[in-house]
Amino acid sequence: MTKPVSRDRRSAPSSPPTDGSAGPVTGVPFAGGLAPPPGGRDLLSSSALSRLTTAADVLERDMAVLRLQEAVRALEGGDLAGAERTAMAVVQADHDNPFAWKIVGVARERAGDFMTALQCYEQVVRIGGPVAEEIQADLGRVAFHSGLFVDAEALYRAHLEKFPDDIATANNLANALRDQMRYDDAIAYLSDLLKTHPGEAQLWNTLGTLMVARGDADRAMIFFEEAIRLVPTFGKAIYNLANLQLMTGDLARATQGLRRALALAGEPTEEAMMRLALSQALLAAGDLAEGWEAYEARRDPHFANAPVFVADVPEWRTGDPLAGRRLLLFGEQGLGDEVLFASVIPDLITAIGPEGRLFIAVEPRLVPLFQRSFPAAVVGPHVTGLSGHSILRSAEFLVAHHGEIDGWLSMGALLRPFRSRLEDFAEAAAFLVPDPARVAHWTRVLAELGPEPKVGVLWKSLKIDPARSRHFSSFGQWAPVLNLPGVVFVNLQYGDTAAEQAEAAEQGLRLWTPPGLDLKDDLDDLAALTRALDLVVGPANATSNIAAACGVPVILVSMPGAWPQLGTDHWPFYADVRVIVAERLGQWEGAISALADEITARFHLPTAAGPPV
């Protein structure tokens, strides 16, 4: 199955997710205040382009000048395709026209197609001249969007040496510092800029995103509100304020703000991001009908990490018949999302019926667990890679089944037809089946640790960046839980935990790590270990989703506004998942204290005031 589906993917993100728990389950990013590529008037106000236009105006009869002016007007009006088409007509007549290449690059960048934009900017560099003098700022934006924040910083600084008054690039430099998690440097830099440019809304907006990354919701709100006061139609700032309101549990105001921001979205990438955020606000409030409809934004080709699914059969659409069909089901987004969405697979198998057949393509580490759990299906690994700027996801194991499949769909597509009401979650049950022999093995091993209850604990994701760090507390904040007497805490945290384990040993905390188990890659044995535990606690990541899918009781420590709660106090996708919500952004102490109380009550542990409760 090698022929890609017909779909424009020029605006795809630059790289696939690298962490199993990454994906929209954990929320959408803040609009970091990155100043966009110039529009029409901004493009003409650029010093180099103004000089070029002035020189070109001498040739009043030169049709290239008229076409370039037309292209600039198209950019100003948001007609990216028209601007690109008109500028390319100039390129075809004059391959070395740097202004035309610049316009095409700007149009492609604003559409989210950073690879093509980079190629256009490289043409400007090749040609040289006044337009090339300012190109480092453009290259910096492309590097930033490609995740090359150190390179972006260097390019921005080089540009600012020549053009120190370019506030847009100075703002972008602060974003590059922030996304290197150099928060103090970025805050100091912006503070100096605001002393001389207090009326620049984009600087206040970027400063707000820094406060979010630092966990300071109160200051972040003040800065976003100031940006909006200065420019009432500043869509990114309105979006950021609404996103922050979502994270503080103010769902009504968040939804209202996100609708307003969406109406002001200036670029396709912004619109996709804002629509996905709106879907999460709606779902968090329990509005499944509109929420699932808006959640289709996760498949928007302009949204980061949205892959192209490669198959040589048509895509199944909601409303198409299922009975007797032979379908390929793709796992989508991150590993945790694949597990969450798999809760609907039993419904799909029932709908297909005995005359149909299901093929499931999942993250390679999940294959043994899924094959055991859905024995009637054919399960194999999906393969995700880059082709230029596009992320492609295929199922190469199906080459052996060529001609046996009628259509394909992604796991998230099952939510609208099978989970359109909260009542559809009423019979949630365990749907993943660990290896019984390994469950018995881990049960014996855990029994050797003593009669106390065994509680698995985790505290972070493998991928921590400014967009995700706010979802996780520090290890040190878990002391009230790990200090509880009468419990054996089992380390389930994947990744490098040497520093945390050393900290636990120094504080006398008991954190037992299962010997010989790769917590990141051996997910089948991890599932068996979790099934042998009495409880799993921690944030929502791949491990906690696997435990919940295996029927293990789970208590999640979460920020407000997590959409999988669907307006409830639990995660309806699973049979036994309770949620303790932090009071505010970055303030985990109350939630972790409540978790300690919950564990104490659940296992009748002794308290400081007296005997076991």
C-alpha positions in Angstrom: 0.0 0.0 0.0 2.2 2.8 -1.2 0.0 5.4 -3.1 -0.6 8.4 -0.9 -4.1 9.8 -0.6 -4.9 12.8 -2.7 -4.4 15.7 -0.3 -2.5 19.0 -0.4 0.3 18.6 2.2 2.5 21.6 1.4 1.7 23.1 4.7 2.5 20.2 6.9 4.7 20.6 10.0 8.4 20.0 9.7 8.8 16.9 12.0 6.8 14.1 13.5 6.2 13.8 17.3 8.9 12.0 19.1 7.2 11.2 22.4 4.5 8.6 22.9 2.5 10.8 25.1 2.5 13.8 22.8 -0.6 14.9 20.9 -3.8 16.8 21.4 -4.8 14.7 24.4 -2.5 17.0 26.3 -3.8 20.3 24.9 -2.8 22.7 22.2 0.1 25.2 22.3 -0.2 28.9 23.1 0.3 31.2 20.1 3.8 32.2 21.1 3.7 35.7 19.7 6.0 34.9 16.8 5.6 37.9 14.5 4.3 36.5 11.2 5.9 37.0 7.8 5.0 40.4 6.4 1.7 41.1 4.8 1.0 43.5 2.0 1.6 46.9 3.6 4.3 45.4 5.9 6.0 43.9 2.9 6.1 47.3 1.1 7.2 49.1 4.3 10.3 46.9 4.5 13.3 49.1 3.8 14.9 46.8 1.2 11.7 46.2 -0.6 10.8 49.8 -0.6 14.1 50.7 -2.3 13.5 47.9 -4.8 10.0 49.2 -5.6 11.2 52.7 -5.9 13.9 51.7 -8.4 11.4 49.6 -10.3 8.9 52.5 -10.5 11.3 54.2 -12.9 10.3 51.6 -15.4 6.6 52.6 -15.5 5.9 50.4 -18.5 7.4 47.3 -16.9 4.6 44.8 -16.4 6.6 43.1 -13.6 6.1 46.1 -11.4 2.3 46.1 -11.9 2.2 42.3 -11.2 4.3 42.6 -8.1 2.1 45.4 -6.8 -0.9 43.2 -7.5 0.8 40.4 -5.6 1.4 42.6 -2.6 -2.3 43.7 -2.6 -3.3 40.0 -2.6 -1.1 39.4 0.4 -2.6 42.4 2.1 -6.1 40.9 1.5 -5.1 37.4 2.7 -5.3 35.9 -0.8 -2.2 33.8 -0.4 -2.8 31.7 -3.5 -3.4 34.8 -5.6 -0.2 36.4 -4.4 1.8 33.3 -5.1 0.3 32.8 -8.5 0.9 36.4 -9.5 4.5 36.5 -8.2 5.3 33.2 -9.9 4.3 34.7 -13.2 7.0 37.3 -12.7 9.5 34.6 -11.7 8.7 32.7 -14.9 9.5 35.8 -16.9 12.5 36.9 -14.8 14.0 34.0 -12.7 16.3 36.4 -10.9 13.7 38.8 -9.6 14.3 38.7 -5.8 11.1 40.6 -4.9 9.0 38.0 -6.7 10.8 35.2 -4.9 10.3 37.0 -1.6 6.5 37.3 -2.1 6.2 33.6 -3.0 8.2 32.7 0.1 6.0 34.9 2.3 2.9 33.4 0.9 4.1 29.9 1.4 5.3 30.7 4.9 2.0 32.2 5.9 0.3 29.1 4.6 2.6 27.0 6.8 4.7 25.5 4.0 8.1 26.3 5.6 10.1 24.0 3.3 9.0 25.8 0.1 9.4 29.2 1.9 12.9 28.2 2.7 13.7 27.4 -0.9 12.3 30.7 -2.0 14.3 32.6 0.5 17.4 30.7 -0.6 16.8 32.1 -4.1 16.8 35.6 -2.7 20.1 34.9 -1.0 21.5 33.6 -4.3 20.4 36.6 -6.3 21.6 39.1 -3.6 20.9 42.8 -3.6 18.8 44.9 -1.2 16.1 42.3 -0.7 18.8 39.8 0.5 19.9 42.2 3.2 16.9 41.4 5.3 16.5 37.8 4.6 18.1 36.5 7.8 14.9 37.4 9.7 12.9 35.3 7.2 15.3 32.4 7.5 15.1 32.8 11.3 11.3 32.3 11.2 11.6 29.2 9.1 14.3 27.8 11.5 12.0 28.5 14.4 9.0 26.8 12.8 11.3 23.8 12.1 12.2 23.6 15.8 15.8 24.9 15.3 15.6 27.4 18.0 19.3 27.9 18.5 19.7 28.5 14.7 16.7 30.9 14.8 18.3 32.9 17.6 21.5 33.3 15.7 19.7 34.4 12.5 17.6 36.9 14.4 20.6 38.4 16.2 22.5 38.7 12.9 19.5 40.6 11.4 19.1 42.8 14.5 22.8 43.9 14.2 21.9 45.4 10.9 18.3 46.5 11.7 18.2 47.1 15.5 14.8 48.8 15.3 13.0 45.8 13.8 10.6 45.1 16.7 9.0 42.1 15.0 12.3 40.3 14.8 13.2 41.4 18.3 10.0 39.8 19.4 10.8 36.7 17.5 14.1 36.5 19.2 12.4 36.4 22.6 10.3 33.5 21.3 13.4 31.6 20.3 14.9 32.2 23.8 11.6 31.0 25.4 11.5 27.8 23.3 15.0 27.0 24.4 13.5 27.3 27.9 15.8 30.2 28.7 12.9 32.0 30.4 15.0 34.5 32.5 16.9 35.6 29.4 13.7 36.1 27.4 11.9 38.0 30.2 14.9 40.3 30.7 15.1 40.9 27.0 11.4 41.7 26.6 11.4 43.9 29.8 14.2 46.1 28.2 12.3 46.3 25.0 9.0 47.3 26.7 10.8 50.2 28.5 11.2 51.9 25.1 8.3 50.3 23.3 5.4 50.0 25.8 2.8 50.3 23.1 3.9 47.1 21.2 1.1 44.6 21.7 3.1 41.7 20.3 5.7 42.1 23.1 3.1 42.0 25.8 1.6 38.9 24.2 5.0 37.1 24.1 5.7 38.1 27.7 2.4 36.5 28.6 3.4 33.2 27.0 6.6 33.3 29.0 4.5 33.7 32.2 2.5 30.6 31.1 5.6 28.6 30.7 6.7 29.7 34.1 3.4 28.7 35.6 2.4 32.3 36.6 -1.3 32.5 35.4 -2.0 35.8 37.1 0.7 37.8 35.3 0.1 36.0 32.1 -3.5 37.1 32.1 -2.5 40.7 32.8 0.0 40.7 29.9 -2.5 39.1 27.5 -5.2 41.6 28.5 -2.7 44.5 27.9 -2.0 43.2 24.4 -5.7 43.1 23.7 -6.2 46.6 25.2 -3.6 47.9 22.8 -4.9 46.1 19.8 -8.5 44.9 20.4 -8.4 42.7 17.2 -5.2 40.9 18.2 -6.4 37.4 17.5 -3.3 35.6 18.9 -3.6 37.4 22.2 -7.3 36.8 22.4 -6.6 33.1 21.7 -3.9 33.0 24.4 -6.1 34.5 27.0 -8.9 32.1 26.2 -6.5 29.2 26.2 -5.4 30.3 29.7 -9.0 30.6 30.8 -9.5 27.0 29.6 -6.5 25.9 31.7 -8.0 27.6 34.8 -11.4 25.9 34.3 -13.3 29.0 33.1 -14.9 27.0 30.2 -17.6 29.5 29.3 -15.2 32.5 28.9 -12.7 30.3 27.2 -15.2 29.1 24.6 -16.4 32.7 24.0 -12.8 33.9 23.6 -11.8 31.1 21.3 -14.8 31.8 19.0 -13.8 35.4 18.8 -10.1 34.5 18.2 -11.1 32.1 15.5 -13.1 34.8 13.7 -9.9 36.9 13.7 -7.5 34.2 12.6 -5.1 35.6 10.0 -3.4 32.5 8.7 -4.5 28.9 8.1 -2.1 27.6 10.7 -3.7 29.9 13.3 -7.2 28.9 12.3 -6.4 25.2 12.7 -4.8 25.7 16.1 -7.7 27.8 17.3 -10.3 25.5 16.1 -8.6 22.5 17.9 -8.5 24.6 21.1 -12.2 25.4 20.7 -13.0 21.7 20.3 -11.2 21.0 23.6 -13.1 23.7 25.4 -16.4 22.3 24.1 -15.5 18.7 25.0 -14.2 19.7 28.4 -17.7 21.3 29.0 -19.4 18.1 27.8 -20.6 19.5 24.5 -19.8 16.4 22.5 -21.8 17.2 19.3 -20.1 20.4 18.4 -16.9 19.4 20.2 -16.3 16.3 18.0 -17.1 18.3 14.9 -14.5 20.9 15.8 -12.1 18.2 16.8 -11.7 17.4 13.1 -9.2 20.3 13.1 -6.7 17.7 14.3 -6.6 16.4 10.7 -6.3 19.9 9.2 -3.1 19.8 7.1 -2.1 23.1 8.6 -2.1 21.7 12.1 1.2 20.7 13.6 1.9 16.9 13.6 -1.2 16.1 11.4 0.1 13.2 9.2 -1.0 12.1 5.8 -2.3 8.5 6.0 -0.9 6.5 3.1 -3.2 3.9 1.6 -4.3 2.7 -1.8 -7.9 2.4 -0.7 -10.5 5.2 -0.1 -11.0 6.8 3.3 -14.1 5.7 5.3 -16.3 8.6 6.1 -18.8 9.0 8.9 -22.1 7.6 7.7 -20.6 5.0 5.3 -21.7 1.4 6.0 -19.6 -0.7 8.3 -21.3 -4.1 8.3 -19.2 -6.6 6.4 -16.5 -4.1 5.5 -12.8 -4.9 5.6 -11.2 -1.8 7.1 -7.7 -0.6 8.0 -7.6 1.4 11.2 -4.7 3.8 11.7 -3.5 4.9 15.2 -3.2 8.6 15.2 -1.4 11.3 17.2 0.7 10.2 20.1 1.0 6.8 21.8 -1.3 7.8 24.7 -3.9 9.0 22.2 -3.8 5.7 20.3 -4.6 3.8 23.6 -7.4 6.2 24.5 -9.0 6.0 21.1 -8.7 2.3 21.0 -11.4 2.1 23.6 -13.8 2.3 20.7 -12.3 -0.6 18.8 -14.7 -3.2 20.4 -17.6 -1.2 19.0 -16.1 -1.1 15.6 -15.5 -4.9 15.6 -19.1 -5.4 16.5 -20.3 -3.0 13.8 -18.2 -4.8 11.2 -19.6 -8.1 12.2 -18.3 -11.6 11.4 -18.5 -11.0 7.7 -16.0 -8.1 7.9 -12.4 -7.9 9.0 -10.3 -5.3 10.8 -6.7 -4.5 10.2 -5.1 -2.2 12.9 -1.9 -0.2 12.4 -0.4 1.0 15.7 2.8 2.3 17.2 5.2 -0.6 16.9 5.6 -1.0 20.7 1.9 -1.6 21.0 1.6 -4.4 18.5 1.9 -7.4 20.9 -0.5 -5.9 23.4 -3.1 -5.0 20.7 -2.8 -8.3 18.9 -3.6 -10.2 22.1 -6.4 -7.8 23.0 -8.1 -8.0 19.6 -7.4 -11.5 18.3 -9.9 -11.3 15.5 -8.0 -8.4 13.9 -4.7 -8.3 12.1 -2.4 -6.0 14.0 0.9 -4.5 12.7 3.1 -1.5 13.1 2.5 1.8 11.4 5.5 3.6 10.0 5.8 7.4 10.3 8.4 9.4 8.4 9.1 12.6 6.6 8.8 13.2 2.8 10.0 16.8 2.4 7.9 18.8 4.7 5.1 16.2 4.9 4.6 13.6 7.7 3.5 10.3 6.2 2.0 7.4 8.1 1.8 4.0 6.4 1.2 0.4 7.2 3.8 -1.6 5.3 2.9 -4.8 6.9 -0.3 -4.8 4.8 1.6 -5.5 1.6 0.9 -9.2 2.3 -2.8 -8.4 2.4 -3.1 -6.4 -0.8 -6.6 -6.4 -2.3 -8.2 -7.5 1.0 -9.1 -4.0 2.3 -12.0 -1.9 1.3 -11.1 1.4 3.1 -9.2 3.0 5.9 -9.9 5.4 8.8 -8.1 6.9 11.7 -9.0 6.0 15.3 -10.2 9.4 16.1 -12.8 9.1 13.4 -14.7 6.6 15.5 -15.5 9.1 18.3 -18.3 10.9 16.5 -20.3 7.9 15.4 -19.7 5.8 18.6 -19.4 8.4 21.4 -21.8 11.2 20.4 -23.3 11.3 24.0 -22.0 10.8 27.5 -24.4 7.8 27.7 -22.3 6.1 25.1 -19.5 5.8 27.7 -21.7 4.1 30.3 -20.3 0.6 29.7 -16.7 1.5 29.6 -14.5 -1.5 30.5 -11.0 -2.8 30.2 -10.1 -3.4 26.6 -6.4 -4.2 26.6 -5.3 -7.7 27.7 -1.8 -8.1 29.2 0.1 -11.3 29.0 -1.3 -13.5 31.8 2.0 -15.2 32.4 3.8 -11.9 32.9 1.0 -10.6 35.1 1.5 -13.7 37.3 5.3 -13.0 37.3 5.0 -9.4 38.4 2.4 -10.4 41.0 4.9 -12.8 42.5 7.7 -10.2 42.4 5.6 -7.5 44.0 4.5 -9.9 46.7 8.1 -10.4 47.7 8.2 -6.7 48.6 5.8 -7.2 51.5 2.1 -7.1 52.1 1.6 -3.4 51.7 -0.4 -2.1 48.7 1.6 -1.5 45.6 1.1 1.8 43.9 2.7 2.7 40.6 3.8 6.3 40.3 4.9 8.6 37.4 5.3 12.3 37.2 6.3 13.6 33.8 6.4 13.1 30.0 9.5 12.2 28.1 9.1 15.3 26.0 9.1 18.5 28.0 9.0 21.9 26.3 7.2 25.2 26.9 4.0 23.9 25.4 3.9 20.8 27.6 5.8 21.6 30.8 2.8 23.3 32.3 1.0 19.8 32.4 3.5 18.3 34.8 4.7 19.0 38.3 8.3 18.6 39.5 9.4 15.4 41.2 10.1 17.2 44.4 6.4 18.2 44.7 5.5 14.5 45.1 7.1 14.1 48.5 3.7 14.2 50.4 2.7 11.1 48.4 6.0 9.2 48.4 6.3 9.8 52.2 3.1 8.0 52.9 3.7 5.0 55.3 2.4 1.6 54.5 2.7 1.7 50.7 5.2 0.4 48.3 5.6 2.9 45.5 6.7 1.4 42.2 8.5 3.6 39.7 6.7 3.5 36.3 8.4 6.6 35.0 10.0 6.0 31.6 13.0 8.0 30.4 16.1 9.0 32.4 15.1 9.2 36.1 18.5 8.9 37.6 18.3 12.4 39.1 14.9 11.8 40.6 15.8 8.4 42.0 18.9 10.0 43.6 16.7 12.7 45.1 14.4 10.1 46.4 17.2 8.1 48.0 18.6 11.3 49.6 15.3 12.1 51.2 14.7 8.5 52.3 11.7 8.0 50.0 10.9 4.4 49.0 10.6 4.2 45.2 11.1 0.7 43.9 12.1 0.3 40.2 11.2 -3.0 38.5 14.4 -4.8 37.5 15.0 -5.7 33.9 12.0 -3.8 32.5 12.4 -1.1 29.8 9.6 1.2 30.9 9.7 3.1 27.7 9.9 0.4 25.0 8.6 -2.9 26.5 5.0 -1.8 26.7 3.6 -5.3 26.7 5.5 -6.2 29.9 4.7 -2.7 31.3 1.0 -3.4 30.8 1.4 -6.7 32.7 3.2 -4.9 35.6 0.5 -2.3 35.9 -2.2 -5.0 36.0 -0.4 -6.5 39.0 -0.5 -3.2 40.9 -3.3 -2.0 43.2 -3.3 1.5 41.9 -1.5 3.9 39.4 -1.2 7.6 40.1 0.3 10.5 38.1 -0.4 12.7 35.1 -1.9 11.6 31.9 0.8 10.1 29.7 1.3 6.9 27.8 1.8 4.7 30.9 -1.3 5.9 32.8 -3.4 5.4 29.6 -2.1 1.8 29.2 -2.8 1.1 32.9 -6.4 2.4 32.6 -7.0 0.5 29.4 -5.9 -2.7 31.2 -8.6 -2.0 33.9 -6.2 -0.9 36.6 -7.6 1.8 39.0 -5.9 5.1 38.1 -5.9 8.5 39.7 -4.8 11.3 37.4 -3.4 14.6 38.6 -4.4 17.1 36.0 -4.7 20.7 35.1 -8.2 22.2 34.7 -9.8 22.0 31.2 -8.5 18.5 30.3 -10.9 17.6 27.5 -11.0 13.8 28.1 -13.0 14.5 31.3 -15.9 15.5 29.0 -17.5 17.6 31.7 -17.3 14.9 34.4 -15.0 14.2 37.4 -13.4 11.2 35.7 -12.3 10.0 32.2 -15.3 8.3 30.7 -13.2 6.4 28.2 -12.0 4.1 31.0 -13.7 2.0 33.6 -11.9 3.3 36.7 -10.1 6.6 36.3 -10.5 9.3 38.8 -9.2 12.9 38.3 -7.8 15.3 40.9 -7.6 18.8 39.3 -5.0 21.4 40.2 -6.4 24.6 41.5 -4.5 26.8 39.1 -1.7 26.7 36.5 1.5 25.6 38.0 0.0 25.2 41.5 0.2 21.4 42.1 0.5 21.4 45.9 -3.2 21.2 46.7 -3.8 18.4 44.1 -0.9 16.3 45.3 -2.0 16.8 48.9 -5.5 15.7 47.9 -3.9 12.6 46.1 -2.1 11.7 49.3 -5.4 11.9 51.2 -7.1 9.8 48.6 -4.4 7.1 48.8 -4.6 7.2 52.6 -8.4 6.7 52.6 -8.4 4.1 49.9 -5.9 1.8 51.6 -6.8 2.7 55.2 -3.3 3.9 56.0 -2.2 5.3 59.3 -2.3 9.1 59.6 -0.2 11.4 61.7 -3.1 11.9 64.0 -3.9 8.3 64.8 -4.3 4.7 63.7 -5.3 3.5 60.2 -8.4 5.1 58.9 
